Structures are given as structure tokens and as C-alpha cells.
Amino acid sequence: MEGPRAARVDELPLVESLSNEVFRNFEDATQSMFQEFPDLFCEENIDNIRVIVEDGKPVSNINYLPGTVSIYGCNINIASLGGVATLKEYRGRGYASMLLDDCLNKMNKEGVDVLLISGDRRLYRNIGSMPAGLMYVYSITGNNGNKALNNLLNNYNTCNYNIREFNVQTSGQKCFEKLVDLYRQESIRFVRHYDKFYELLNSSKFVMKKSAQKKTYIIEDKGNYKAYFYMVIDGNTATIYDCAGPRELIIDACSKLIEEYGLESIKGRLMTYHQSAIDYCREKNIPLEEKRLSGTIKIVNFKGFMESLKQHFYEIYDNRFIDNLEFINDDKGACFSYNGYTCIIFDKAKLNDMIFGGAEVCREDFLPESNFDVFADFFSRVFPIPFVDPLSLNFI
């Protein structure tokens, strides 16, 4: 056995074959893993394509993509991890666990604070990765006589906005720059490098079948971009994977596309901080399903994560308290410290739920010696932390 280590350039075709054998082993597969995720599987990211080699070839690999999430202007160092694959005849040897530990050690050295993982399995739970946060899945249906659909169509037509398909290759640089500016107005977003954003929209992420097709739409008013969304149409249904701009406007525009393409439904996702859009769906009788965020999240560096959010805390809480607030990666758990008082939460699932999920913060979740009352008001005011939709185009 050789590894864990970074893949070599001449091994990339073998890594692609390994990934396709595990994830693209169905007849209707439209593209290889490398084609769908060009930002992940590339020479530029080769140090983060980790492999174990047996018999002269990579037999197990794991991959991650470093990045940044902006939360109200605070930059958080994150990594998106996925594409974990082991050839069938080499399974059961602990290779995936070895590779995952290797990645975590590397991330710690690189200053990654939060890890986003594409799945939820025991392998990830063993390192403290947990489902975190809530989202709402809305479904707009095209049933005949659907009053909700007709109301959305009326709203869309009243606004006099224009919806058109956007092709990143043919639309031109100025149009793409307007789309970039629109995305940058999102208060909670992935920080996307210009070239990578172009590459993302030019890829066919989430187009799993040959029969499916990707479409990107722009909603505009007299040449001003109001919103955009990236959608995959599979048969008579469609799913929105990435978007920017007012979600209510996107929901209205979906009714137009249902009418135009004769679709049965279009589904999209709303984060909990999209409260006005959530209220809009309820007002218009659009079905909403409350679900956990896709995949799992691990706080790799609690102290680094909280320190990165301190400016946000200053904007919403007593500054004298924040001045004297410290965050400590304690052996017993995640520790909040203030003027000699401490509050330590030892359960990773409870920590995730408190920070991301908005679960009620209880004294029982902390160590018995914790000074819970000193921090209770702070916890209730600053948590949950709004976070990105991990199923958007940046996620593996």
C-alpha cells in the first residue's frame, strides 16, 4: 500500500476511471465525474485529490475543494468534500477512513474552519460530522386548474419582467459580469472566483442522465438583472440548484417556465433566512417541506470559525460583552469564555444544532460546571448562524 498522498498528474486518468466505476456505473450516465466536477478534479486542485495506491493504481480516493463562505461580510474558510470512492475488491480495509483522517490533518494545517460533506454515512459521523441546519423545499406544480400557479403567473405578468435563457459562452463578458455582480449582492454566499464562476456555469453539474438538460435563466427589467437561477430539467420535472436575487421573483418566474415547457413541477430550496419567500409560499399555498440541509457539516476549528464571525456578533450584540468573549478549542468540547466564566458544550451534534439549526439551547447540553446563565442571552441572540445552501453549484 502507498499513501495516503496526493494524486500525481499521470494518475488522474486512473482516478477518473475509479470515480466513474463507483459513481457513474449506470447506462444513462451523461458525463464522467471529471466532466461534471472540473473544479474538483483538475491539476490545480491535485494536492487535494488524495489517493491510496495498490498494485500500481489508485484504488481508493477522496477529494476536497477549499473555499470561502461570506456571511454578512465575514469570510469563513471552508472545504467541500466528496467523491469518496474505493474499488469493490479493495473495500473493507479502512482506506476511506485513512484518507479522511489524512484530509482532516491537511485541512487543520491549512486553516479550514468548516467542512461541508456531500453525504451522511457512518464514515463521516465517526469524525463528528452532523446534519446541520434546516431548509424548505418548495414545489410549484402545473396541474390543470391550479390556482396557486395561476396566481404566480398573474404576479409575474404584472411585473413586466423578461425571463430568458443565459448561455455563459455566447452571452458575452459584460452580461456575465452583470450576473457576477448580482450574485455578489447575496448576503450569505460562497465567495466565487471570477474564472471559477464562469467554469461552474459552463459545466453540467447535477445533469445525471443523457435525457436531462441544464438551463440557466436570467430575469431582467430593461436590461437590469434582477435574478438568475441554474436549473436541471429531467423529463417533466425540474430542480433549481443555484440562484441569486429575490426568491419570490424566481418562484413567480417558475410558473412561466411550467407553462412554456409543459412541466409537471419545479422544485427549489429556501434557507431559513429567506423568511419573506417562505411567507410568500405560504400565502400563495405553495407546498413547503421542511428538511435538513443536504449532506453533513463538521466544525473543524471551532475557535477559528467563531473568531471569523466576531464582526457579525458586534453588529447584533452588546459590544462590551463581545470585547471580552473568547472561544477555546477545549479538550472537553467547544468552550465559550467571558471574564473568567466558561461554558463548554461537549456534544458535537448539540453544538451543530445550536450554531446552525436553531435548536433550543438548554443548560443540560453543557458540562455541569458551565456558567450557562452568563451566556444564555448571547446564545439566544446570535444563533443560529445563517449558512449557505451546500447543494448549490460549489458543493461536491
N, C-alpha and C positions, 0 to 999 in steps of 0.2 A: 504493500500500500504506500502511496505517495500523496502527501497532503495532510490536512487541508492547506491549500495555497491558491494563489491567483491563477486563473487560466492563462495559457500562453496564446499568442496570436494565431499560431499554426494549429492550435487545438479548437479554435472557435467553430469550425465546421463539425467537429465531433460533439461539441457541446450543443450545437443546434440539432444534430441528429438525436442526441439523448433527450433534449427537451421535447422535440416533436414526437418521439416514441411514447413519451409519458402523457403529453397534453394534447396532441393532435392525431390521435390514433382512431379517428372516425372518418367515414367515407366522404362526408360533405365538408370537410375542413377546407377553408378557402385560402389560408396562408400559413406560413410557418410561424413559430414563436418569434423568430428574429425579425420577420416582416411586421408582425403586429406590435412588437415592442422594440423598435430600433434604438430608442434612447437607453434601454437597459442592456441590450446585447450589442455592444459596439466596442471598438478598440479604445475609445475614450474612457469607457467605464470598466475596462478589463480587470483592474485591480479589485473590483467589487463583484466579479464573476468568480466565485470560489468553487474549487473542484477537489475531488479525491480521485486519484488515478489508480487503476488496477489493470494489469495485462496490457499496458501500453496505451490505455484510452481513459478519458473521463467516464466514470461510472456513476457518479453522484455529484450534483451541483446545486448551489444556492446562490441567489443574486440579490443585490440591493442597489438602490439608486439614492444617493444623498440629495437633499434638497432643503428648501426653506419654506416655512409657512408664515404668513403675515397675519397677525391677529390684532386689529386696530392699531397697526403701525409697529407692533412688537414682532421682531423676527425670531422664529423658533427653528433651531436646527433639527431636521427630521431625516429619516431614511424610510423608503418604501421597499419592502422585501417581498419576494415571491418567486414563482417559477422553481420551486423546490422539487427536484426530480432525482430518482435513483432507479437504475435499470433493475428489472424484476429479479434477475438472478443474483443481484448483489444486495438485496434488501435484507433487513434483519441483522445487520452488522453494526448498527449505530452510526452510520455515516452521516445521516441527516442531522443528528444531534451534534456530532463533532463539527460539522460545517456551521451550524447555527451558533455554537459557542465561539467558533473562530470569528464569525461575523460580529458578534457582540463585543468581543475583545477589541476588534478593529474599530468598531463604532465608538467605544469608550475613549480610545486614543484620539479619535477624530472629532470628539466633542458633540456627538449626536445626543440630543436630549429626549426625543420621542421617536419610537419605531412604529410604523404602520405595516401590518402584515395582511396579506391578501386572504388568508384562511383562518379557520378556527378548528384546530385539532390538538390532540394531546401534546404533540411536539412543541407547539407554541405555548400551550398552557404551562408546560414544565418550566419555562423561563419567565413565568409571571405575566404573560400576555393575556389580556382580558377583553371581552366585548366592552365597548365603551360608548356612551352617548346614544341618543335617540334621533331618529329621523321619521319623516312622514312620507309615505308613498302615495301619490295621488294617481287616479286613473280616470281619464276622460274617454268616455265610450261614444260610439257612433250609432247607437240603437235608434231605429226609426221612432220619431215622436219624443226623443229625449229632450225634455225641457231645459235641462242644465246645458246641453250642447247648444241649443238654440239661443239661450241667454248669452253664452260666451260668444257666439257668432255675432250677435247684435252688438255686444260691447266692442268687439274687435272692429266691426264695420263702422261704428260710431267714431272711433279714434282716428280713422283715415290713415292708419299706418300701412306701410308697404312691407310685405314679407317676401324675401327672395332667397334662393339658394346661393350659398357662398362657396366658391372654389378658390382655395388658397393659392393655387398655381396660376389661375387666369385672372383673378380679381385685381392684381396689381399691388405694388408696395404701399401706396397711400391708403388703399382700402384695408390692407392688413394692419397697418399702423393704427387706423381708427378702431379696429377690433381689439388690438392690444391695449389701447387707451381705455376702452370700455371695460375690459377685464380688470385693469389696474384700479378701477374705481370700487371694486368689491372690497369691503372692509375686512373680510376673512377669506384668504385665498392662498394658493400656492404662489410662491414667487417664481415666475416663469421667465427664463432667459429667452430673449427675442428669437434666436435661432431655434431653440428647442420648442418654443411655442409653435413656430411655423412647422417644424417636423411633426409635432403632435397632431396638428390639424390635417397634415398631409398623409398621416398614417391611417390605418384602418383598424384601430383598436376596437375591440368588442364586436367586430364583424366575424362571427364564428363560422358561419355557413356560406357556401357559394351562393345560395339563394338570397342571402341578406345583403343590404346595401347601406352605406353610410351617407348621411346628408348633414350638411351644416347650413343653418339658416340665420339670416340677419333680419332683424325688424328695424325699420328706419322711418324717419319722418323728415322729408325734404333733404335727404342726404345725410342726416344726423343719425348715427347708430344709437338705438335705444336698448337693444338686447340682442343676444345671439344664443344659439344652442346647437349642440352636436348630438345627432340622433341616429340610431340604427333601426332600420325597418326590416323586419323578419316576417315574411308572409303578410298577414293582415294586422299585425301589431307592431308597435314602435316603442322604443325606450330612449329617453333622454339621459345622456351620460355626463354632459358638461354644459354649463351655461353661465351667462352673466347678464346683469340688468334686472329690472323689476320682474319678479316671478309671476305676478298677476298678468302682466303683458304677455309673457311666454305661454301661460295657461290659455289665455284668450286666443293666441295665435295657433295653438294646437287644434282648436276647433276648426279653423280654416283648413288645416292640413288633413284632418279627418274627412272633411267634406271633399277636398280636392282629390285625395288618393283613395277614398272609399275604405278607410281603415276601420277596423273594429275598435281599436283603442290606442291611446298613447299614455305611457306611464312616465312619471318623473318623480324626483325626490326633493323634499324640502327639509332643511335643517331646522332645529327648534328656534333659532334666531330669525327665521323668516316668518315671524308671527303674523304680519299683515297678510301674507299669502296664505297661511294656514287658515286665518279667519275668513279670507276670501273664498277658499274652497268650501268651508262650512256654510257660508252664506249662499253659495251657488249650488249646494247639495252635490258637490263633487266628492266621491268616496275617498276617505283618508285612512290609511293603515299605519298605525304606529309600530315601528320596528327598531331593532338595534341597528347601529351603523354596521355596514358590511365589514367583514374581517375583524381583526383584533388590534389592540393598541398596547404597547408596553412603554412605560415611562423609564427610559434608560438612565437618565440623570435627573432625579427629582430636583436637586438644588439648581442645576443649570436651567431647567425648564421654568421654575418659579422665578429665578432671577431675571430671565428674559422677559417675563410678564410684569415686572415691577412697575414699569411706566404705566401700564394699563391699571394696575392697582392704585397708583397715585391719583388717577383720574376718577376713581369711583369710591375711594375710601379715605378715612382720616389720615392725612399725611404724617402726623406725628407718630401714629402707630406704625405706618409703613417704614418711616425712618429707622425705627428700632427693631424691625422684623427681620429675622434671619431664617434661612432654610438650610437644613442639615441632612446629609445622607447618613443617617444613624444606622448602626448595626441592627438595631431593633426594628427599624422601619423608617418612614418618612417623618422628619421632625420639623415642627414649627417652633421657633424660639422668639420670645419677646421679653426683654428686661429681666432675664433670669427664669422666666416661666417657660415651660415646654409642653408640647402636645404632640404625641407620637402615635401615628396610625400604622399598624403592623400588617394589616390585611391588604394585599395588592388589589384585590377585587373591590374592596370598600374604597380604597384610595381612588381607583379609576372611576367608580360610580360617583364619588364626591366631586372630583375635579371635572369630569366630562358629562356625567349622566344626570346630574341634578338630583341624586338620591338624597333623602333627608339625612342630615348629618347628626349622628347620635353619639352621646357620651360613651356608649358601650363599644363603639368601633375603635376607641383609642385605648392605649395602655392605662391600667388603673391609676398610675401615678401622674397621669396627664392633667394639666390645669385647663380643662376643657372650657370653663366659663370665660377665661381670658380671651379665647379665640373664637367663641361661638358666633358672635356677631360678624366678625370678619369672614368666617366661612360662609355664613348665610348670604352675605352681600356680594362676594366675589366669585363664588362657584354657583353653577357650573361655568367652566370656561368654554366659550363657543369655539368649535373646531371645524376644520374643513371637511367636506364630503370626500371620504377616502376612495369612493368609487369613480371619482372624476378621472379625467384623462391622465393625470400624473400617477395614478395608483396602478400597481402591477397586478 
